[in-house]
């Protein structure tokens, strides 16, 4: 007979073993994931963060050699190539980012089997909080773009980390992209229209997205962090260079287009980014990439930026609707109008004219609002 040990007892044992047994525990605000973070504070002042990622809280990630049929069978996490419950991925990405001169939190101790990590505490100055407190936006966004330029200077490797076995770095492929955009028609469309998407419109949706996604001009695959935005970046002005930008929430990363993380940054679902600033930062990236590589395809990159902007924002609209209806988290609904504004701008790209027509016909402007949280 197996005796299930309560999670809190496991955590207490881990903290005692890690030298943080007597620390005060201060839970931090949660996000849309199953992970939680707790600040550990000793009487004499030193702090750290506990990352609690229960191994059984999410469906398992798919094996790296899984074909499409197996991924579909395993469920959404496998299809979209999300990390699943393995905290080793966080450690592997942290090591890879640090090796590239970037600033993820140091890992002070770990129990990977239990999904527990003690991390360096990067403080409270998330980008969003720093800018809300009056820190000028331009230098923060320039620093964040410079981090991406540095990260994209080397090709994505097939695997990450020094822990054996190393963690495979999977590709952000068409199946993953399509599974994400389908969240919009599976979760948001029924809320706005009061019915599921008819089969003929779903068929049009499928064809249009397959055509659009096939036009992505990735070029060299790079490490894609996947959620690179103002509430996952820390402003650390006491440090120098790239280390002024602290990085978290990168365990779902993949190998893919260099445009994706720039979209995450400049089309931030949680805060308004001035279109003038966003345009300037897009040009800042293009200029930096052109200096590094005289063959850099600026036009292709700008096209990918719009296409992946539409893809990411469609996904986010679906996720926010799902968080409300399935997970009973209505707070995300207030963010939906901002994401609609982003996707409308993305769909103005000439290459996306057919998709724009589909949205205009089936989800017209008057429906592009947040559903009522009833």
N, C-alpha and C positions, 0 to 999 in steps of 0.2 A: 504494500500500500504506500503510495507516494503522498507525503504531507506537503501541502502548499504553504510556503513561508510567505507571510504578508510582505507586500512591497516595502512598506516603511521599515520593517525589521531588516530587510536586505540592504536598504539605503543606510541605516544606522551602522550596520556592520562594515559596509564599505567605507564610510566616513571615518570610523574608528581606525580601520586599517590604513587609511590614507593620511592620518595625522590631523584630521578635521573633526574628530569625534566630539570635542567640546564646543564647536563653533555654533553661534546663533544662526538659525536658518530663516532667510527672508525671501519668500517666494516672489518672483518677478511676474509681470503681466504676461499672459499667455498669447499665443498666436493661433493660426488656423491648423496647426499640426498637433500630433499626439505627444510631442516632446514638451517638457517643462524645464524651466531654469530656476535655480534657487541660489541666492547669494549666501555664501558662507562667510561669517564675520567672527574673528577671534577678538577676545577682550582687548588685546593690545593693538588692534587696528588692521592687521593684514586681512585681505579678503580674497576670495576665489569664487568661481561659479560651479555649481553642480549641474550637469546636464543629465536629466533623467529621460531616457528613451527606451521604454519597456519593450523587450523583444517581441512580445505577443500582441502589441497594441495595433499593429497594422498587418496587412497581408504581406507575405514574403516577397522579396524581390525575385525576379526571374533569373534562372541560370544564364550566363553570358552566351551560351550556345543555343538557347531556346529559339525555335523557329516561330513563325507568326501564329500557327495553330496552337502551340503550347502557350505562348504569351496570352492569347485570347482565353484559353482555358484557365490560366492562373488568375486572370482578373485585371482590373484597371492598373494597379501598381506595376504589373509586369508589362502591360501594353504600353503605358506611358513611360516606362523605365524609371520609375521612382525608386528611391533607395531602399524602401522597406525598413525593417527594424534594426539592421546591422550597424551599430555605432562604429565599427571598423572603417566604414566609408568616410565618416567625419574625420577620423584620424588620418586616413590615407590622403584625403584632400588637403588637410591641414599641413601635412608634411610636404606635399607637392607645392603648395602655395608658398610656404616658407622657403623652400629651395629656390624659388623664383624671385626671392627678395621682397616678398609681400608679407602682410602682417595678420595672419590668423592668430587666434589665442593659442598660447602654449598649452600642451596637454600635460598636466601635473601628475595625474594618476588615472588609471582606467581599469574597469572590469567589463570587457567587451561582451562576455557571455550574458551579463546582466544589463547591459546597455547603460552603464554609468560611467561618466567622465568627470574628473575635476579639472576645470579649465582656468587659465589666466583670466582675471577680471579686467576687461577693457574699459570698465567705468559705465557711466550713464549718458555720455554725450553721443547718442546716435545722431546721424546727420539730421534727421527730422527735428530732433529736440534742439540741436545746436542752431539750426536755421530759424526755428521758432523763437529762440532766445536772442536773435539779432545778429548772429554770425553771417556775414555776407555769403550769398549763394555761389557766386562765380568761382572763388578759389576752391570751394569744396567740390563743385562739379568738375572743375579742371583736374583736381587731384584724383578724383574717382575715374575720370577718363584716362588719365595717365597710368593708373593701375591696370586698366584693361589693355592699354597699349603694351605694357610690360608683359602681362600675362599672355598676350597674343603674339609675342615675339618668337615663341617657340611652338612647334607643332605639338598637338596632343599626343601623349604616349598611349600605348595599348593598355597599360596598367599603372596603378599609382601605389605609393607607400613603400615602406621598408618592412612592415609587418608581414610575415608569411602566413598564409598565402597572400600575395599582393592582390589588390582590388582591381578587377577589370574596369576599364573606362569604356562604357558602351557608347554607341553612336546615337545622337538625336536624329532618329530616322523618320521617314514619312509616316510609318504606322503610329509612332508616338505623337507626332504633330497632329495627325488626323484624330486620334483618340481625344486629344485635348480640345480641339475646336468643336468636336461633337458634343461636349458638355453644354455648349450654348443651346443647341436644339433639343437636348435631352432634359435640361433643367430650367433654363430661362424661358424658352419659347412657350412651354405650356403655362407658365405663370402669366405671361403677357397676353396670350391668345385664348387661354381657357381650354385648350385641346392639345393633343399630341400633334407633332408635325405630320401632315399627310404624306403618304408614301411617295407620291410623285414629286413633292417639294423636297423630300429627303433625298431622292435620287438626283435631283438637280444640285442640291447642296454637295453631295458626294463628288459629283463630276467636277464641279467648279473648284472645290478645294484640292482635289487630286491634280488638276491642271495647274493651279497656283503653286502648290508645294513643289511640283516638279520643276518650277522655274527658279528655285533657290540656287544661287551661284556661290556655293560655300567656299570654293577654293581650298585653301589649307584649313584643315580641321584644327580647332583650338579647344582648350578646356573652357566649357560653358558652365558658369556657376548657377545659372537658372533663376535665381531670385536676388538679383543685384540691384538693390534700391535703398532709399533713404532710411528705412527702418532695419536694414541689415548691415549698415555701414556705420562705423564709429569715427568721429573726428578726434584725432589725437595730436593737437598742434604742438605739443611739447616734443614730439618726435620729429624726425627729418625725412624728407623725400617721400618715397612710396609708403614708408612706415607710418605716415600720418593718417592712413586710412585703414582702420581695423575691419576685419572681415569675419562674418559669421554666416551660418545657414547655407552651407555650400554642399551638403552631403548628397543632394539630388543631382549633382552636376554630371554632365555628359561631354562627349566630344561632338562639336558641331560648329555652327556658323559664328564668326566673330561679331556679327551684327546683333545676336540675340541679347547679350547682357547689356549692350548699349541701349537697346529698346527698354529693357527692364528699368534702367536708370532714368531714362528721359521720358518715358511714358509710365510714370509711377502711379499705381492705382490708389495710393494712400495720400498723395499730396499733389497739388497743382504744380506743374513745371511750366514756366512761362515759355510759350512757343518760340520767342526770340532767343531765349537762353538755350532751349533744346536745339534749335537750328545751329547756334554758335558752337555747341558742344559736338554736334554731328560733324561740323566742319573741322573742329579741333582734332577729332579722331581721324578723319580722312587725311588731314595734313600730316599728322604724326605717322600714320601708317604709310603715307607716300614717301616720307623722309626715310623710313626704315626699308621700304621696298619700292624701288622705282617702277616696278611692274604692277603695283597695287591698282586694282580695278575700282576706282572711285564710283563710277556709274553703277557697276554691279552691286557694290556695297550699299549704295543709297537705295537701290531697288530691293535688296534683301531686307534692309531696315524697315521699309514700308510693309513688305509682305509679312515679315515676322512680327511686326507691330500688330497687324490685323490678326495674325494667328494667336499671339499671346493674349491680346485683349479679348478675343472671342473666348479663349479658355478661361480667363479671369471672370468674365461675365457669367459663365456657366458655373464656375466654382463658387462664386458668391451666392448664386441662387441655390446651389446645393447645400452650402453651409447653413442657409436659412431653413430650407424645407427638410433636409435630412438630419442636420446636426443641431437644429434649434438655436442658431446663432444669427439673429436678425440684424446685429450691428453692422454687418458688411453691406446691407442693402443701401445704406446712405452713400456708399462709394460708387455705386453703379452708374449714376449720371456722368461722373468724371470719365469712367472707362468708355462709355458711349462716345464721349467727345473725342477721345483718342482714336477709337476705331473709325469714326467718321473721317478723321483727318487721314488715317492710313489708307482708307478705301478710295481717297481721291487720286491715288497713284494710278497712272494710265494702265499699268499692267493688271490692275485689280478692278477694271471697269465692269466686268461681268459679275463679279461678286458684289460690287456696289449696287448693281441693278437688282440682284436677288434680295439684298437687305432692304432696299427702298420699296420693293414690291411686297415683301412678306413681313418685314418688321419696320414699317415706316416711322418717320420722325416722331409722330405723336405717341408711339409706343415705347420710345427709347427713354424710359424713366425707370425709377426703382419701383418694384412691386410693393403694394401695401403690406406691412408686417402685421398681418392678422392671424 
